[in-house]
Amino acid sequence: MRQSDWRSPYLQALPQLPRDADGPVFAEPWQAQAFALAMQLCTQGHFTWSEWAATLADELKSDAKRGELDDGSRYYHCWLTALERLVVAKRLSAAAALMARRDAWAEAYRRTPHGKPVELGNEPSAW
């Protein structure tokens, strides 16, 4: 996105979005990937911005009700959970497929030696 896109009314409607003068900021690569995926799915019309904002708001409220730390470190965890909820609700993927993929990444992480890139391999091809 261009810098002017970061100032769009859509992104301005997300007051908790971690950002600086140039736009959103990410502590880890997966956060940027989750952000980009949500934006792309919305742009492609898989869900509306209103649906996205409401789902993210619900997840942020649920996170707070569970007593999670409200220092901004959980924001993209909520973002990812909201994205997963919408992907399943819109039937873009089955919940079981998302869980299988999450488990495959967790297993790949566990078996990867420290300092080496985590890669998937020999997983089911039903993604």
DOTORDREN-323532 format. One record per residue: x, y, z of N, C-alpha, C, O in turn; residue number from 1. Coordinates in pm, 1 decimal. Layout:
N
+----------+----------+----------+----------+----------+----------+----------+----------+----------+----------+----------+----------+-----+
:    neast :   nnorth :      nup :   caeast :  canorth :     caup :    ceast :   cnorth :      cup :    oeast :   onorth :      oup :   i :
+----------+----------+----------+----------+----------+----------+----------+----------+----------+----------+----------+----------+-----+
:        X :        Y :        Z :        X :        Y :        Z :        X :        Y :        Z :        X :        Y :        Z : NUM :
...
+----------+----------+----------+----------+----------+----------+----------+----------+----------+----------+----------+----------+-----+
//
This chain:
127
+----------+----------+----------+----------+----------+----------+----------+----------+----------+----------+----------+----------+-----+
:    neast :   nnorth :      nup :   caeast :  canorth :     caup :    ceast :   cnorth :      cup :    oeast :   onorth :      oup :   i :
+----------+----------+----------+----------+----------+----------+----------+----------+----------+----------+----------+----------+-----+
:     82.2 :   -118.8 :      0.0 :      0.0 :      0.0 :      0.0 :     86.5 :    125.0 :      0.0 :    195.9 :    127.4 :     56.4 :   1 :
:     36.3 :    225.7 :    -62.8 :    103.0 :    354.9 :    -58.8 :     78.5 :    419.3 :     77.9 :    -17.5 :    386.1 :    147.5 :   2 :
:    167.7 :    512.4 :    114.9 :    153.5 :    578.1 :    244.5 :     16.9 :    643.8 :    258.1 :    -41.4 :    643.0 :    366.5 :   3 :
:    -35.0 :    701.0 :    149.4 :   -165.8 :    766.4 :    157.9 :   -275.5 :    666.6 :    191.7 :   -376.1 :    704.0 :    251.9 :   4 :
:   -258.0 :    539.8 :    153.8 :   -357.1 :    437.2 :    186.7 :   -365.6 :    413.2 :    337.0 :   -471.8 :    377.3 :    387.9 :   5 :
:   -254.2 :    432.8 :    409.2 :   -255.0 :    412.7 :    553.9 :   -344.4 :    514.1 :    623.3 :   -390.4 :    491.1 :    735.2 :   6 :
:   -369.0 :    625.9 :    556.9 :   -452.7 :    728.3 :    616.1 :   -598.7 :    713.7 :    573.2 :   -680.0 :    803.1 :    597.0 :   7 :
:   -631.4 :    601.7 :    510.4 :   -767.5 :    580.3 :    463.0 :   -862.8 :    574.8 :    582.1 :   -822.2 :    540.5 :    693.2 :   8 :
:   -989.2 :    608.6 :    558.8 :  -1087.3 :    602.3 :    668.3 :  -1099.2 :    461.8 :    727.2 :  -1128.9 :    446.2 :    845.7 :   9 :
:  -1076.1 :    360.0 :    644.6 :  -1085.8 :    222.8 :    694.8 :   -982.1 :    197.0 :    803.9 :  -1015.5 :    148.9 :    912.1 :  10 :
:   -857.4 :    229.1 :    774.8 :   -753.9 :    204.5 :    874.1 :   -762.5 :    301.4 :    991.1 :   -725.4 :    266.5 :   1103.1 :  11 :
:   -810.1 :    420.9 :    966.7 :   -828.1 :    515.0 :   1075.5 :   -937.6 :    468.2 :   1171.3 :   -941.2 :    509.5 :   1287.2 :  12 :
:  -1025.9 :    382.5 :   1122.8 :  -1134.0 :    329.5 :   1206.5 :  -1083.9 :    221.9 :   1302.8 :  -1161.3 :    170.1 :   1383.3 :  13 :
:   -955.6 :    188.0 :   1295.3 :   -896.2 :     88.8 :   1385.3 :   -800.9 :    160.0 :   1480.6 :   -679.7 :    158.3 :   1459.0 :  14 :
:   -854.1 :    223.1 :   1586.5 :   -770.6 :    307.8 :   1672.5 :   -659.9 :    232.8 :   1744.6 :   -560.3 :    294.6 :   1782.1 :  15 :
:   -672.6 :    102.8 :   1765.6 :   -569.3 :     29.2 :   1837.5 :   -459.8 :    -25.2 :   1745.6 :   -363.5 :    -85.4 :   1793.2 :  16 :
:   -473.6 :     -4.6 :   1615.1 :   -375.4 :    -54.0 :   1519.8 :   -238.3 :      6.3 :   1550.4 :   -222.6 :    128.3 :   1545.4 :  17 :
:   -138.7 :    -77.3 :   1582.0 :     -4.9 :    -23.0 :   1606.4 :     47.0 :     46.8 :   1480.8 :     51.5 :    -13.5 :   1373.6 :  18 :
:     85.7 :    171.7 :   1493.7 :    130.0 :    248.3 :   1377.1 :    226.7 :    357.1 :   1418.8 :    236.1 :    395.2 :   1535.5 :  19 :
:    298.5 :    405.9 :   1317.8 :    379.2 :    525.4 :   1335.4 :    339.2 :    621.8 :   1224.2 :    235.3 :    602.3 :   1161.1 :  20 :
:    418.1 :    723.8 :   1199.1 :    381.5 :    824.7 :   1098.9 :    372.9 :    766.9 :    958.1 :    304.0 :    822.4 :    872.5 :  21 :
:    441.7 :    656.5 :    933.6 :    442.5 :    596.0 :    800.0 :    337.4 :    487.8 :    781.6 :    320.3 :    438.7 :    670.0 :  22 :
:    266.8 :    449.0 :    885.9 :    164.5 :    346.0 :    873.6 :    178.7 :    239.1 :    979.9 :    247.8 :    258.9 :   1079.9 :  23 :
:    113.1 :    125.2 :    958.6 :    117.7 :     16.6 :   1057.2 :    261.2 :    -29.8 :   1082.6 :    346.5 :    -25.7 :    994.0 :  24 :
:    284.7 :    -73.4 :   1204.6 :    414.3 :   -130.7 :   1241.3 :    392.5 :   -273.1 :   1290.8 :    288.5 :   -306.0 :   1347.8 :  25 :
:    492.3 :   -355.7 :   1267.8 :    481.9 :   -497.6 :   1299.4 :    605.7 :   -540.8 :   1376.3 :    717.9 :   -506.1 :   1339.3 :  26 :
:    585.1 :   -616.5 :   1483.2 :    697.0 :   -666.5 :   1562.8 :    755.8 :   -793.0 :   1502.0 :    873.2 :   -823.5 :   1523.0 :  27 :
:    674.5 :   -866.8 :   1426.5 :    718.2 :   -993.8 :   1369.3 :    659.9 :  -1008.4 :   1228.6 :    554.5 :   -952.1 :   1199.3 :  28 :
:    727.5 :  -1083.3 :   1142.0 :    679.2 :  -1099.2 :   1004.1 :    536.9 :  -1154.6 :    992.7 :    462.3 :  -1113.3 :    903.9 :  29 :
:    498.3 :  -1246.9 :   1080.6 :    364.4 :  -1305.1 :   1069.8 :    256.2 :  -1199.5 :   1087.7 :    147.1 :  -1212.3 :   1032.2 :  30 :
:    285.9 :  -1095.0 :   1164.9 :    187.9 :   -988.7 :   1185.6 :    162.0 :   -914.6 :   1055.0 :     47.2 :   -885.4 :   1021.7 :  31 :
:    266.8 :   -884.5 :    982.2 :    251.8 :   -816.8 :    853.0 :    177.7 :   -906.2 :    754.2 :     97.1 :   -857.9 :    674.6 :  32 :
:    205.0 :  -1036.0 :    759.1 :    137.2 :  -1129.2 :    669.1 :    -11.7 :  -1138.6 :    701.5 :    -94.6 :  -1140.0 :    610.5 :  33 :
:    -46.3 :  -1144.9 :    829.2 :   -187.4 :  -1150.2 :    868.6 :   -258.1 :  -1021.1 :    830.2 :   -372.1 :  -1023.5 :    783.8 :  34 :
:   -190.4 :   -908.7 :    849.6 :   -245.7 :   -779.4 :    811.8 :   -274.4 :   -776.5 :    661.6 :   -384.3 :   -740.8 :    619.2 :  35 :
:   -174.4 :   -814.5 :    581.7 :   -188.9 :   -811.7 :    436.1 :   -297.5 :   -906.5 :    388.7 :   -372.2 :   -873.6 :    296.6 :  36 :
:   -307.5 :  -1023.5 :    449.9 :   -409.7 :  -1119.9 :    409.0 :   -549.7 :  -1065.9 :    436.4 :   -638.1 :  -1077.1 :    351.4 :  37 :
:   -570.5 :  -1008.1 :    553.2 :   -701.8 :   -951.0 :    584.7 :   -737.6 :   -839.0 :    487.8 :   -850.3 :   -831.3 :    439.0 :  38 :
:   -640.8 :   -752.9 :    460.6 :   -666.7 :   -642.3 :    367.8 :   -699.5 :   -694.6 :    228.1 :   -790.3 :   -644.0 :    162.2 :  39 :
:   -625.4 :   -796.1 :    183.1 :   -647.9 :   -850.4 :     49.4 :   -783.8 :   -919.7 :     39.0 :   -854.7 :   -901.0 :    -59.8 :  40 :
:   -820.5 :   -998.4 :    138.4 :   -950.3 :  -1066.7 :    135.0 :  -1064.7 :   -966.2 :    136.2 :  -1166.3 :   -986.7 :     69.8 :  41 :
:  -1049.0 :   -858.7 :    210.8 :  -1150.5 :   -753.3 :    211.6 :  -1156.7 :   -684.9 :     75.5 :  -1265.1 :   -663.1 :     21.4 :  42 :
:  -1041.3 :   -651.6 :     20.9 :  -1034.9 :   -585.9 :   -109.7 :  -1098.2 :   -673.2 :   -218.3 :  -1162.1 :   -622.2 :   -310.4 :  43 :
:  -1080.0 :   -804.2 :   -206.9 :  -1136.8 :   -897.0 :   -305.0 :  -1286.0 :   -920.5 :   -283.8 :  -1349.0 :   -989.1 :   -364.3 :  44 :
:  -1343.7 :   -865.4 :   -177.8 :  -1486.9 :   -876.9 :   -155.3 :  -1532.0 :   -999.8 :    -79.7 :  -1650.9 :  -1031.8 :    -79.6 :  45 :
:  -1438.7 :  -1070.3 :    -14.5 :  -1477.6 :  -1189.6 :     61.4 :  -1552.6 :  -1152.7 :    189.2 :  -1630.2 :  -1232.8 :    241.3 :  46 :
:  -1529.6 :  -1032.8 :    239.1 :  -1606.0 :   -976.9 :    350.0 :  -1596.4 :   -825.9 :    340.4 :  -1505.3 :   -771.7 :    277.7 :  47 :
:  -1690.9 :   -759.4 :    403.0 :  -1691.0 :   -613.0 :    398.7 :  -1601.8 :   -557.4 :    509.1 :  -1565.9 :   -627.5 :    603.7 :  48 :
:  -1567.4 :   -430.7 :    494.7 :  -1487.4 :   -367.8 :    599.4 :  -1565.0 :   -361.8 :    730.1 :  -1506.7 :   -376.2 :    837.5 :  49 :
:  -1694.4 :   -341.0 :    722.0 :  -1777.0 :   -338.3 :    843.7 :  -1773.8 :   -473.4 :    913.9 :  -1763.7 :   -480.1 :   1036.4 :  50 :
:  -1782.5 :   -581.8 :    835.5 :  -1773.9 :   -716.1 :    894.8 :  -1638.4 :   -735.4 :    962.7 :  -1629.8 :   -787.7 :   1073.8 :  51 :
:  -1532.9 :   -692.1 :    893.4 :  -1398.8 :   -707.1 :    948.4 :  -1384.8 :   -628.7 :   1079.4 :  -1339.4 :   -683.3 :   1179.9 :  52 :
:  -1423.5 :   -502.1 :   1078.0 :  -1409.3 :   -417.8 :   1196.1 :  -1490.1 :   -473.3 :   1313.8 :  -1442.9 :   -472.1 :   1427.5 :  53 :
:  -1610.6 :   -521.5 :   1287.0 :  -1694.1 :   -576.7 :   1394.0 :  -1633.5 :   -705.3 :   1450.7 :  -1633.6 :   -725.3 :   1572.1 :  54 :
:  -1582.5 :   -791.3 :   1364.6 :  -1522.8 :   -917.0 :   1410.0 :  -1396.7 :   -889.2 :   1490.3 :  -1375.6 :   -951.1 :   1594.6 :  55 :
:  -1312.8 :   -797.8 :   1444.1 :  -1191.9 :   -761.8 :   1518.1 :  -1228.0 :   -698.9 :   1652.7 :  -1166.4 :   -731.0 :   1754.3 :  56 :
:  -1326.6 :   -610.0 :   1654.0 :  -1369.3 :   -547.4 :   1780.1 :  -1418.8 :   -652.3 :   1879.0 :  -1386.6 :   -646.0 :   1997.6 :  57 :
:  -1497.1 :   -749.0 :   1830.4 :  -1545.5 :   -856.7 :   1917.4 :  -1429.3 :   -935.8 :   1976.5 :  -1429.8 :   -970.2 :   2094.7 :  58 :
:  -1330.5 :   -963.8 :   1893.1 :  -1215.8 :  -1040.8 :   1941.6 :  -1133.4 :   -961.7 :   2042.0 :  -1085.5 :  -1018.1 :   2140.4 :  59 :
:  -1116.5 :   -833.1 :   2019.2 :  -1043.7 :   -749.1 :   2114.9 :  -1117.9 :   -743.0 :   2248.6 :  -1055.7 :   -745.6 :   2354.8 :  60 :
:  -1250.0 :   -734.9 :   2242.7 :  -1330.3 :   -734.1 :   2366.4 :  -1318.7 :   -867.3 :   2438.4 :  -1305.5 :   -870.4 :   2560.8 :  61 :
:  -1323.3 :   -977.8 :   2364.0 :  -1308.9 :  -1110.9 :   2424.9 :  -1172.9 :  -1125.4 :   2490.7 :  -1162.1 :  -1181.5 :   2599.7 :  62 :
:  -1070.7 :  -1075.9 :   2426.0 :   -935.6 :  -1081.5 :   2480.2 :   -929.3 :  -1005.7 :   2613.1 :   -869.6 :  -1053.1 :   2709.8 :  63 :
:   -991.1 :   -888.4 :   2616.4 :   -992.4 :   -808.3 :   2739.8 :  -1070.4 :   -879.0 :   2850.0 :  -1029.3 :   -877.4 :   2966.1 :  64 :
:  -1183.5 :   -941.5 :   2814.3 :  -1263.5 :  -1012.6 :   2914.4 :  -1187.8 :  -1130.3 :   2974.5 :  -1209.7 :  -1166.6 :   3090.0 :  65 :
:  -1098.0 :  -1190.2 :   2894.9 :  -1016.3 :  -1300.9 :   2946.2 :   -902.9 :  -1250.3 :   3034.4 :   -827.8 :  -1329.2 :   3091.8 :  66 :
:   -890.9 :  -1118.5 :   3044.9 :   -788.3 :  -1060.2 :   3130.3 :   -651.2 :  -1054.1 :   3065.7 :   -550.4 :  -1041.8 :   3135.2 :  67 :
:   -646.4 :  -1062.7 :   2934.1 :   -517.8 :  -1054.5 :   2865.0 :   -458.0 :   -914.8 :   2882.0 :   -530.1 :   -816.0 :   2895.2 :  68 :
:   -326.5 :   -909.0 :   2881.5 :   -253.6 :   -784.5 :   2896.0 :   -291.4 :   -687.5 :   2784.9 :   -292.4 :   -724.4 :   2667.4 :  69 :
:   -322.2 :   -564.1 :   2821.7 :   -365.1 :   -463.5 :   2723.7 :   -252.4 :   -363.2 :   2698.0 :   -268.3 :   -242.9 :   2718.7 :  70 :
:   -138.1 :   -415.5 :   2652.6 :    -24.1 :   -328.4 :   2623.6 :      6.4 :   -321.5 :   2474.2 :    110.2 :   -269.0 :   2434.0 :  71 :
:    -84.0 :   -374.3 :   2392.3 :    -65.7 :   -374.3 :   2248.2 :      0.2 :   -499.9 :   2194.5 :     -3.6 :   -525.1 :   2074.0 :  72 :
:     60.5 :   -579.1 :   2281.8 :    131.2 :   -699.3 :   2236.0 :     36.8 :   -808.0 :   2185.5 :     79.9 :   -898.0 :   2113.3 :  73 :
:    -88.8 :   -801.3 :   2221.5 :   -185.5 :   -904.1 :   2182.1 :   -267.0 :   -863.7 :   2058.8 :   -346.5 :   -943.5 :   2009.1 :  74 :
:   -248.6 :   -742.7 :   2009.6 :   -332.7 :   -691.2 :   1902.8 :   -335.2 :   -783.5 :   1780.8 :   -442.7 :   -817.2 :   1731.3 :  75 :
:   -219.6 :   -824.0 :   1732.7 :   -218.2 :   -906.8 :   1612.0 :   -259.7 :  -1050.9 :   1638.8 :   -298.0 :  -1122.0 :   1546.0 :  76 :
:   -252.7 :  -1094.9 :   1763.1 :   -311.6 :  -1225.5 :   1796.2 :   -463.2 :  -1216.9 :   1777.0 :   -525.3 :  -1308.1 :   1722.6 :  77 :
:   -520.6 :  -1107.2 :   1822.0 :   -664.4 :  -1085.4 :   1802.1 :   -696.0 :  -1069.7 :   1653.7 :   -797.1 :  -1120.9 :   1605.6 :  78 :
:   -609.9 :   -999.4 :   1581.8 :   -626.6 :   -980.2 :   1437.6 :   -633.4 :  -1116.0 :   1368.7 :   -722.2 :  -1140.3 :   1287.0 :  79 :
:   -539.2 :  -1204.7 :   1401.8 :   -533.8 :  -1336.6 :   1339.6 :   -656.7 :  -1420.4 :   1376.1 :   -713.0 :  -1488.5 :   1290.4 :  80 :
:   -697.6 :  -1415.6 :   1501.2 :   -815.8 :  -1490.9 :   1543.5 :   -941.0 :  -1439.5 :   1471.9 :  -1024.8 :  -1518.5 :   1428.4 :  81 :
:   -953.2 :  -1308.7 :   1459.8 :  -1066.9 :  -1250.6 :   1387.2 :  -1064.0 :  -1293.6 :   1240.8 :  -1167.9 :  -1325.9 :   1183.1 :  82 :
:   -946.2 :  -1294.0 :   1181.5 :   -932.9 :  -1336.9 :   1042.5 :   -972.7 :  -1483.1 :   1026.6 :  -1043.2 :  -1518.1 :    932.0 :  83 :
:   -928.7 :  -1567.8 :   1117.3 :   -966.2 :  -1709.1 :   1111.8 :  -1117.4 :  -1725.6 :   1124.2 :  -1177.6 :  -1806.0 :   1052.9 :  84 :
:  -1178.3 :  -1650.0 :   1214.3 :  -1324.0 :  -1658.0 :   1231.5 :  -1396.9 :  -1622.1 :   1102.4 :  -1490.3 :  -1691.4 :   1062.1 :  85 :
:  -1354.4 :  -1514.3 :   1037.8 :  -1420.3 :  -1472.9 :    913.5 :  -1394.8 :  -1570.9 :    799.4 :  -1484.9 :  -1599.1 :    720.4 :  86 :
:  -1274.4 :  -1622.0 :    790.6 :  -1242.5 :  -1718.4 :    685.1 :  -1331.6 :  -1841.9 :    697.8 :  -1379.6 :  -1894.2 :    597.3 :  87 :
:  -1353.6 :  -1887.9 :    819.0 :  -1441.4 :  -2003.1 :    840.3 :  -1587.2 :  -1965.1 :    816.2 :  -1660.1 :  -2038.9 :    750.0 :  88 :
:  -1630.5 :  -1850.6 :    869.2 :  -1769.6 :  -1807.1 :    852.9 :  -1806.2 :  -1788.1 :    706.1 :  -1918.8 :  -1816.4 :    665.1 :  89 :
:  -1710.2 :  -1740.1 :    627.4 :  -1734.7 :  -1716.0 :    484.3 :  -1704.7 :  -1839.2 :    399.4 :  -1712.3 :  -1834.8 :    276.7 :  90 :
:  -1670.5 :  -1948.5 :    466.4 :  -1641.8 :  -2077.0 :    400.4 :  -1526.2 :  -2068.1 :    300.2 :  -1526.6 :  -2134.0 :    196.3 :  91 :
:  -1429.0 :  -1986.0 :    333.9 :  -1307.7 :  -1978.8 :    252.1 :  -1212.8 :  -2092.4 :    288.2 :  -1125.8 :  -2129.8 :    209.6 :  92 :
:  -1230.8 :  -2146.4 :    407.8 :  -1156.6 :  -2262.5 :    455.1 :  -1238.0 :  -2325.6 :    567.7 :  -1317.4 :  -2258.9 :    634.0 :  93 :
:  -1216.9 :  -2453.6 :    587.4 :  -1282.6 :  -2523.2 :    698.1 :  -1199.9 :  -2504.7 :    824.9 :  -1077.4 :  -2493.7 :    818.9 :  94 :
:  -1266.9 :  -2501.4 :    938.6 :  -1197.6 :  -2486.4 :   1066.4 :  -1096.6 :  -2599.2 :   1086.0 :   -986.9 :  -2575.7 :   1136.7 :  95 :
:  -1132.3 :  -2720.4 :   1046.5 :  -1041.3 :  -2834.5 :   1062.5 :   -913.9 :  -2814.8 :    980.3 :   -805.1 :  -2851.5 :   1024.7 :  96 :
:   -926.8 :  -2757.6 :    861.6 :   -808.7 :  -2732.9 :    777.6 :   -718.2 :  -2627.6 :    841.1 :   -595.8 :  -2639.9 :    836.5 :  97 :
:   -778.0 :  -2524.7 :    900.1 :   -697.7 :  -2423.2 :    968.7 :   -623.5 :  -2484.0 :   1088.0 :   -505.7 :  -2455.5 :   1109.5 :  98 :
:   -692.5 :  -2567.3 :   1164.7 :   -629.3 :  -2630.1 :   1280.3 :   -517.9 :  -2724.6 :   1236.3 :   -412.7 :  -2730.0 :   1300.2 :  99 :
:   -539.4 :  -2797.9 :   1129.6 :   -436.3 :  -2889.4 :   1079.5 :   -312.9 :  -2811.3 :   1035.7 :   -199.9 :  -2853.0 :   1061.4 : 100 :
:   -334.6 :  -2699.5 :    970.5 :   -222.3 :  -2617.0 :    925.9 :   -148.2 :  -2558.7 :   1045.5 :    -25.1 :  -2556.6 :   1047.1 : 101 :
:   -221.8 :  -2511.4 :   1145.3 :   -160.3 :  -2458.5 :   1266.8 :    -76.6 :  -2567.0 :   1335.3 :     36.0 :  -2541.8 :   1378.2 : 102 :
:   -132.4 :  -2686.4 :   1344.8 :    -60.1 :  -2797.4 :   1406.9 :     64.8 :  -2834.1 :   1327.7 :    168.5 :  -2865.0 :   1386.4 : 103 :
:     55.6 :  -2831.0 :   1194.0 :    171.3 :  -2862.4 :   1109.5 :    283.4 :  -2761.2 :   1132.2 :    400.5 :  -2798.4 :   1140.9 : 104 :
:    246.9 :  -2632.0 :   1141.7 :    348.6 :  -2530.0 :   1167.8 :    408.8 :  -2547.5 :   1306.9 :    529.5 :  -2531.0 :   1324.3 : 105 :
:    326.7 :  -2580.5 :   1405.6 :    378.2 :  -2601.2 :   1541.2 :    475.9 :  -2718.2 :   1544.1 :    580.5 :  -2710.6 :   1608.6 : 106 :
:    442.2 :  -2825.1 :   1475.2 :    530.9 :  -2942.0 :   1469.4 :    659.8 :  -2907.4 :   1394.8 :    768.3 :  -2947.8 :   1436.6 : 107 :
:    648.6 :  -2833.5 :   1285.6 :    767.7 :  -2792.6 :   1210.8 :    858.1 :  -2706.3 :   1298.9 :    980.4 :  -2719.7 :   1295.2 : 108 :
:    797.9 :  -2619.0 :   1377.1 :    873.9 :  -2534.3 :   1468.6 :    948.4 :  -2619.0 :   1571.9 :   1065.9 :  -2595.5 :   1599.9 : 109 :
:    878.0 :  -2718.2 :   1628.1 :    938.9 :  -2803.9 :   1731.1 :   1055.9 :  -2885.1 :   1676.1 :   1152.8 :  -2909.0 :   1748.1 : 110 :
:   1049.1 :  -2927.1 :   1552.1 :   1154.4 :  -3013.9 :   1497.9 :   1266.5 :  -2936.7 :   1427.3 :   1362.9 :  -2997.8 :   1381.2 : 111 :
:   1255.7 :  -2805.2 :   1418.1 :   1357.5 :  -2725.1 :   1350.4 :   1467.2 :  -2685.2 :   1448.3 :   1438.8 :  -2629.0 :   1554.1 : 112 :
:   1592.8 :  -2714.1 :   1413.3 :   1703.9 :  -2673.9 :   1500.5 :   1710.1 :  -2521.2 :   1514.9 :   1675.7 :  -2446.6 :   1423.2 : 113 :
:   1754.6 :  -2478.4 :   1631.4 :   1767.0 :  -2334.9 :   1659.2 :   1851.6 :  -2267.0 :   1551.8 :   1957.2 :  -2316.8 :   1512.8 : 114 :
:   1803.2 :  -2153.2 :   1505.6 :   1876.7 :  -2076.0 :   1406.8 :   1848.2 :  -2113.2 :   1262.7 :   1894.5 :  -2045.7 :   1170.8 : 115 :
:   1773.4 :  -2218.5 :   1242.4 :   1738.9 :  -2262.1 :   1107.0 :   1598.5 :  -2212.9 :   1073.2 :   1516.5 :  -2194.6 :   1163.2 : 116 :
:   1569.5 :  -2191.3 :    944.7 :   1433.6 :  -2148.9 :    907.5 :   1332.4 :  -2261.3 :    928.4 :   1360.8 :  -2378.2 :    902.4 : 117 :
:   1217.3 :  -2224.5 :    974.5 :   1108.6 :  -2321.6 :    993.0 :   1041.4 :  -2342.0 :    858.1 :    998.7 :  -2246.4 :    793.3 : 118 :
:   1032.7 :  -2467.5 :    817.0 :    970.6 :  -2500.3 :    689.2 :    874.9 :  -2617.0 :    706.4 :    898.1 :  -2707.4 :    786.7 : 119 :
:    768.3 :  -2613.4 :    630.3 :    676.9 :  -2726.8 :    627.0 :    730.2 :  -2828.4 :    528.0 :    791.9 :  -2792.8 :    427.6 : 120 :
:    705.5 :  -2956.5 :    557.5 :    745.5 :  -3061.5 :    465.3 :    672.8 :  -3189.2 :    499.6 :    653.3 :  -3220.6 :    617.1 : 121 :
:    633.6 :  -3261.3 :    400.7 :    564.3 :  -3390.0 :    418.4 :    431.9 :  -3378.3 :    490.6 :    389.9 :  -3471.4 :    559.3 : 122 :
:    365.9 :  -3265.0 :    475.7 :    234.7 :  -3247.3 :    535.0 :    128.4 :  -3291.5 :    434.0 :    155.7 :  -3300.5 :    314.4 : 123 :
:      7.4 :  -3318.8 :    482.8 :   -101.6 :  -3354.6 :    390.1 :   -121.5 :  -3247.0 :    285.9 :   -104.7 :  -3128.3 :    314.0 : 124 :
:   -156.8 :  -3287.7 :    167.2 :   -173.2 :  -3190.7 :     57.3 :   -314.3 :  -3137.1 :     46.7 :   -349.9 :  -3077.3 :    -54.8 : 125 :
:   -394.4 :  -3156.8 :    147.8 :   -535.5 :  -3113.5 :    143.7 :   -553.7 :  -2973.5 :    198.0 :   -657.2 :  -2944.2 :    257.8 : 126 :
:   -456.7 :  -2886.3 :    179.2 :   -472.7 :  -2748.6 :    225.5 :   -554.8 :  -2676.9 :    124.8 :   -582.6 :  -2558.1 :    141.2 : 127 :
+----------+----------+----------+----------+----------+----------+----------+----------+----------+----------+----------+----------+-----+
//
